[in-house]
Amino acid sequence: METAVAFPALVLLFATAIWGVSAAAAQVACVDAARAGARAAARGEPLAAVRAAARRAAPPGASVWIRRDPRFTRVVVRATVSSPIRSLFPPLRLRDQAVAATEPEGNAQTLPARR
């Protein structure tokens, strides 16, 4: 009888722990992706290369937004992590950004978010 009560609680605890670890890993991936894009921008790479660098490091399904002006290039990465038990927890919306100085030859452009 005790096992019948304890087992569902342990499954719920385990699922919550796995969700927390996957959310933390996705946040770290967002940070890494934004920084990778900002580093590419600091090297003076074109916007397509900046986006590609950020997308390689981003978690699956993340969107990348890039804003370049004469002084700075801002890279924003957004991702959503769903709970394994969707009725228990809402999805987490993660976001991180990084900023780098724009190289003198950089053009002021904005690329919209893509999925």
Biotite code that builds the C-alpha atoms (Angstrom):
import biotite.structure as struc

atoms = struc.array([
    struc.Atom([0.000, 0.000, 0.000], chain_id="A", res_id=1, res_name="MET", atom_name="CA", element="C"),
    struc.Atom([2.798, 2.450, 0.844], chain_id="A", res_id=2, res_name="GLU", atom_name="CA", element="C"),
    struc.Atom([4.452, 1.823, -2.524], chain_id="A", res_id=3, res_name="THR", atom_name="CA", element="C"),
    struc.Atom([1.222, 2.717, -4.309], chain_id="A", res_id=4, res_name="ALA", atom_name="CA", element="C"),
    struc.Atom([1.293, 6.142, -2.648], chain_id="A", res_id=5, res_name="VAL", atom_name="CA", element="C"),
    struc.Atom([5.035, 6.786, -2.825], chain_id="A", res_id=6, res_name="ALA", atom_name="CA", element="C"),
    struc.Atom([5.619, 5.740, -6.449], chain_id="A", res_id=7, res_name="PHE", atom_name="CA", element="C"),
    struc.Atom([3.485, 8.487, -8.103], chain_id="A", res_id=8, res_name="PRO", atom_name="CA", element="C"),
    struc.Atom([5.098, 11.076, -5.833], chain_id="A", res_id=9, res_name="ALA", atom_name="CA", element="C"),
    struc.Atom([8.564, 9.860, -6.838], chain_id="A", res_id=10, res_name="LEU", atom_name="CA", element="C"),
    struc.Atom([7.618, 9.948, -10.532], chain_id="A", res_id=11, res_name="VAL", atom_name="CA", element="C"),
    struc.Atom([6.363, 13.513, -10.135], chain_id="A", res_id=12, res_name="LEU", atom_name="CA", element="C"),
    struc.Atom([9.526, 14.532, -8.290], chain_id="A", res_id=13, res_name="LEU", atom_name="CA", element="C"),
    struc.Atom([11.721, 12.902, -10.940], chain_id="A", res_id=14, res_name="PHE", atom_name="CA", element="C"),
    struc.Atom([9.804, 14.568, -13.801], chain_id="A", res_id=15, res_name="ALA", atom_name="CA", element="C"),
    struc.Atom([10.105, 17.959, -12.104], chain_id="A", res_id=16, res_name="THR", atom_name="CA", element="C"),
    struc.Atom([13.845, 17.485, -11.589], chain_id="A", res_id=17, res_name="ALA", atom_name="CA", element="C"),
    struc.Atom([14.363, 16.483, -15.237], chain_id="A", res_id=18, res_name="ILE", atom_name="CA", element="C"),
    struc.Atom([12.360, 19.515, -16.382], chain_id="A", res_id=19, res_name="TRP", atom_name="CA", element="C"),
    struc.Atom([14.466, 21.812, -14.175], chain_id="A", res_id=20, res_name="GLY", atom_name="CA", element="C"),
    struc.Atom([17.710, 20.418, -15.554], chain_id="A", res_id=21, res_name="VAL", atom_name="CA", element="C"),
    struc.Atom([16.503, 20.723, -19.157], chain_id="A", res_id=22, res_name="SER", atom_name="CA", element="C"),
    struc.Atom([15.360, 24.314, -18.524], chain_id="A", res_id=23, res_name="ALA", atom_name="CA", element="C"),
    struc.Atom([18.741, 25.216, -17.035], chain_id="A", res_id=24, res_name="ALA", atom_name="CA", element="C"),
    struc.Atom([20.537, 23.613, -19.981], chain_id="A", res_id=25, res_name="ALA", atom_name="CA", element="C"),
    struc.Atom([18.356, 25.536, -22.450], chain_id="A", res_id=26, res_name="ALA", atom_name="CA", element="C"),
    struc.Atom([19.103, 28.817, -20.625], chain_id="A", res_id=27, res_name="GLN", atom_name="CA", element="C"),
    struc.Atom([22.833, 28.127, -20.789], chain_id="A", res_id=28, res_name="VAL", atom_name="CA", element="C"),
    struc.Atom([22.447, 27.366, -24.512], chain_id="A", res_id=29, res_name="ALA", atom_name="CA", element="C"),
    struc.Atom([20.666, 30.716, -24.997], chain_id="A", res_id=30, res_name="CYS", atom_name="CA", element="C"),
    struc.Atom([23.529, 32.505, -23.242], chain_id="A", res_id=31, res_name="VAL", atom_name="CA", element="C"),
    struc.Atom([26.111, 30.666, -25.366], chain_id="A", res_id=32, res_name="ASP", atom_name="CA", element="C"),
    struc.Atom([24.203, 31.381, -28.580], chain_id="A", res_id=33, res_name="ALA", atom_name="CA", element="C"),
    struc.Atom([23.878, 35.099, -27.868], chain_id="A", res_id=34, res_name="ALA", atom_name="CA", element="C"),
    struc.Atom([27.578, 35.326, -27.047], chain_id="A", res_id=35, res_name="ARG", atom_name="CA", element="C"),
    struc.Atom([28.557, 33.373, -30.156], chain_id="A", res_id=36, res_name="ALA", atom_name="CA", element="C"),
    struc.Atom([26.544, 35.774, -32.296], chain_id="A", res_id=37, res_name="GLY", atom_name="CA", element="C"),
    struc.Atom([28.045, 38.801, -30.545], chain_id="A", res_id=38, res_name="ALA", atom_name="CA", element="C"),
    struc.Atom([31.582, 37.436, -31.039], chain_id="A", res_id=39, res_name="ARG", atom_name="CA", element="C"),
    struc.Atom([30.889, 36.944, -34.748], chain_id="A", res_id=40, res_name="ALA", atom_name="CA", element="C"),
    struc.Atom([29.588, 40.511, -34.922], chain_id="A", res_id=41, res_name="ALA", atom_name="CA", element="C"),
    struc.Atom([32.688, 41.806, -33.117], chain_id="A", res_id=42, res_name="ALA", atom_name="CA", element="C"),
    struc.Atom([34.846, 40.124, -35.775], chain_id="A", res_id=43, res_name="ARG", atom_name="CA", element="C"),
    struc.Atom([32.962, 42.107, -38.416], chain_id="A", res_id=44, res_name="GLY", atom_name="CA", element="C"),
    struc.Atom([31.221, 39.125, -40.002], chain_id="A", res_id=45, res_name="GLU", atom_name="CA", element="C"),
    struc.Atom([28.108, 39.766, -42.115], chain_id="A", res_id=46, res_name="PRO", atom_name="CA", element="C"),
    struc.Atom([24.685, 39.469, -40.476], chain_id="A", res_id=47, res_name="LEU", atom_name="CA", element="C"),
    struc.Atom([24.044, 36.086, -42.101], chain_id="A", res_id=48, res_name="ALA", atom_name="CA", element="C"),
    struc.Atom([27.210, 34.698, -40.480], chain_id="A", res_id=49, res_name="ALA", atom_name="CA", element="C"),
    struc.Atom([26.281, 36.274, -37.141], chain_id="A", res_id=50, res_name="VAL", atom_name="CA", element="C"),
    struc.Atom([22.852, 34.596, -37.324], chain_id="A", res_id=51, res_name="ARG", atom_name="CA", element="C"),
    struc.Atom([24.414, 31.251, -38.314], chain_id="A", res_id=52, res_name="ALA", atom_name="CA", element="C"),
    struc.Atom([26.842, 31.380, -35.370], chain_id="A", res_id=53, res_name="ALA", atom_name="CA", element="C"),
    struc.Atom([23.999, 32.067, -32.952], chain_id="A", res_id=54, res_name="ALA", atom_name="CA", element="C"),
    struc.Atom([21.728, 29.380, -34.457], chain_id="A", res_id=55, res_name="ARG", atom_name="CA", element="C"),
    struc.Atom([24.438, 26.704, -34.156], chain_id="A", res_id=56, res_name="ARG", atom_name="CA", element="C"),
    struc.Atom([24.664, 27.229, -30.394], chain_id="A", res_id=57, res_name="ALA", atom_name="CA", element="C"),
    struc.Atom([20.951, 27.901, -29.743], chain_id="A", res_id=58, res_name="ALA", atom_name="CA", element="C"),
    struc.Atom([18.596, 25.269, -28.332], chain_id="A", res_id=59, res_name="PRO", atom_name="CA", element="C"),
    struc.Atom([16.198, 23.595, -30.786], chain_id="A", res_id=60, res_name="PRO", atom_name="CA", element="C"),
    struc.Atom([13.305, 25.806, -31.827], chain_id="A", res_id=61, res_name="GLY", atom_name="CA", element="C"),
    struc.Atom([14.941, 29.011, -30.572], chain_id="A", res_id=62, res_name="ALA", atom_name="CA", element="C"),
    struc.Atom([14.556, 32.303, -32.384], chain_id="A", res_id=63, res_name="SER", atom_name="CA", element="C"),
    struc.Atom([17.459, 34.687, -33.003], chain_id="A", res_id=64, res_name="VAL", atom_name="CA", element="C"),
    struc.Atom([17.011, 38.445, -33.367], chain_id="A", res_id=65, res_name="TRP", atom_name="CA", element="C"),
    struc.Atom([19.858, 40.715, -34.437], chain_id="A", res_id=66, res_name="ILE", atom_name="CA", element="C"),
    struc.Atom([19.946, 44.511, -34.344], chain_id="A", res_id=67, res_name="ARG", atom_name="CA", element="C"),
    struc.Atom([22.979, 46.260, -35.794], chain_id="A", res_id=68, res_name="ARG", atom_name="CA", element="C"),
    struc.Atom([23.477, 50.019, -35.585], chain_id="A", res_id=69, res_name="ASP", atom_name="CA", element="C"),
    struc.Atom([26.617, 52.117, -36.146], chain_id="A", res_id=70, res_name="PRO", atom_name="CA", element="C"),
    struc.Atom([27.871, 51.575, -32.585], chain_id="A", res_id=71, res_name="ARG", atom_name="CA", element="C"),
    struc.Atom([26.618, 48.196, -31.367], chain_id="A", res_id=72, res_name="PHE", atom_name="CA", element="C"),
    struc.Atom([25.271, 44.855, -32.519], chain_id="A", res_id=73, res_name="THR", atom_name="CA", element="C"),
    struc.Atom([22.735, 43.218, -30.202], chain_id="A", res_id=74, res_name="ARG", atom_name="CA", element="C"),
    struc.Atom([21.952, 39.502, -30.458], chain_id="A", res_id=75, res_name="VAL", atom_name="CA", element="C"),
    struc.Atom([18.845, 38.215, -28.650], chain_id="A", res_id=76, res_name="VAL", atom_name="CA", element="C"),
    struc.Atom([18.041, 34.512, -28.386], chain_id="A", res_id=77, res_name="VAL", atom_name="CA", element="C"),
    struc.Atom([14.621, 33.280, -27.218], chain_id="A", res_id=78, res_name="ARG", atom_name="CA", element="C"),
    struc.Atom([13.512, 29.723, -26.527], chain_id="A", res_id=79, res_name="ALA", atom_name="CA", element="C"),
    struc.Atom([10.573, 27.955, -24.887], chain_id="A", res_id=80, res_name="THR", atom_name="CA", element="C"),
    struc.Atom([10.905, 24.867, -22.686], chain_id="A", res_id=81, res_name="VAL", atom_name="CA", element="C"),
    struc.Atom([7.784, 22.797, -22.061], chain_id="A", res_id=82, res_name="SER", atom_name="CA", element="C"),
    struc.Atom([7.196, 20.769, -18.927], chain_id="A", res_id=83, res_name="SER", atom_name="CA", element="C"),
    struc.Atom([6.957, 16.981, -19.261], chain_id="A", res_id=84, res_name="PRO", atom_name="CA", element="C"),
    struc.Atom([3.681, 17.294, -17.331], chain_id="A", res_id=85, res_name="ILE", atom_name="CA", element="C"),
    struc.Atom([2.038, 20.131, -19.244], chain_id="A", res_id=86, res_name="ARG", atom_name="CA", element="C"),
    struc.Atom([-0.985, 20.383, -16.961], chain_id="A", res_id=87, res_name="SER", atom_name="CA", element="C"),
    struc.Atom([1.235, 20.890, -13.914], chain_id="A", res_id=88, res_name="LEU", atom_name="CA", element="C"),
    struc.Atom([3.636, 23.601, -15.130], chain_id="A", res_id=89, res_name="PHE", atom_name="CA", element="C"),
    struc.Atom([3.345, 26.232, -17.859], chain_id="A", res_id=90, res_name="PRO", atom_name="CA", element="C"),
    struc.Atom([6.093, 26.438, -20.497], chain_id="A", res_id=91, res_name="PRO", atom_name="CA", element="C"),
    struc.Atom([9.121, 28.543, -19.589], chain_id="A", res_id=92, res_name="LEU", atom_name="CA", element="C"),
    struc.Atom([10.075, 31.349, -21.936], chain_id="A", res_id=93, res_name="ARG", atom_name="CA", element="C"),
    struc.Atom([13.835, 31.836, -21.853], chain_id="A", res_id=94, res_name="LEU", atom_name="CA", element="C"),
    struc.Atom([15.760, 34.806, -23.236], chain_id="A", res_id=95, res_name="ARG", atom_name="CA", element="C"),
    struc.Atom([19.283, 36.097, -23.265], chain_id="A", res_id=96, res_name="ASP", atom_name="CA", element="C"),
    struc.Atom([21.149, 38.802, -25.118], chain_id="A", res_id=97, res_name="GLN", atom_name="CA", element="C"),
    struc.Atom([24.700, 39.872, -25.827], chain_id="A", res_id=98, res_name="ALA", atom_name="CA", element="C"),
    struc.Atom([26.045, 43.125, -27.234], chain_id="A", res_id=99, res_name="VAL", atom_name="CA", element="C"),
    struc.Atom([29.251, 43.735, -29.172], chain_id="A", res_id=100, res_name="ALA", atom_name="CA", element="C"),
    struc.Atom([30.797, 46.835, -30.703], chain_id="A", res_id=101, res_name="ALA", atom_name="CA", element="C"),
    struc.Atom([29.933, 47.104, -34.391], chain_id="A", res_id=102, res_name="THR", atom_name="CA", element="C"),
    struc.Atom([32.857, 47.093, -36.767], chain_id="A", res_id=103, res_name="GLU", atom_name="CA", element="C"),
    struc.Atom([33.172, 50.329, -38.795], chain_id="A", res_id=104, res_name="PRO", atom_name="CA", element="C"),
    struc.Atom([32.106, 48.619, -42.027], chain_id="A", res_id=105, res_name="GLU", atom_name="CA", element="C"),
    struc.Atom([28.910, 47.200, -40.415], chain_id="A", res_id=106, res_name="GLY", atom_name="CA", element="C"),
    struc.Atom([25.604, 48.458, -41.825], chain_id="A", res_id=107, res_name="ASN", atom_name="CA", element="C"),
    struc.Atom([22.632, 49.436, -39.667], chain_id="A", res_id=108, res_name="ALA", atom_name="CA", element="C"),
    struc.Atom([20.200, 46.564, -40.241], chain_id="A", res_id=109, res_name="GLN", atom_name="CA", element="C"),
    struc.Atom([17.655, 44.571, -38.323], chain_id="A", res_id=110, res_name="THR", atom_name="CA", element="C"),
    struc.Atom([16.894, 40.962, -39.057], chain_id="A", res_id=111, res_name="LEU", atom_name="CA", element="C"),
    struc.Atom([13.523, 39.735, -37.765], chain_id="A", res_id=112, res_name="PRO", atom_name="CA", element="C"),
    struc.Atom([13.203, 36.620, -35.651], chain_id="A", res_id=113, res_name="ALA", atom_name="CA", element="C"),
    struc.Atom([12.977, 33.364, -37.574], chain_id="A", res_id=114, res_name="ARG", atom_name="CA", element="C"),
    struc.Atom([12.104, 29.887, -36.462], chain_id="A", res_id=115, res_name="ARG", atom_name="CA", element="C"),
])
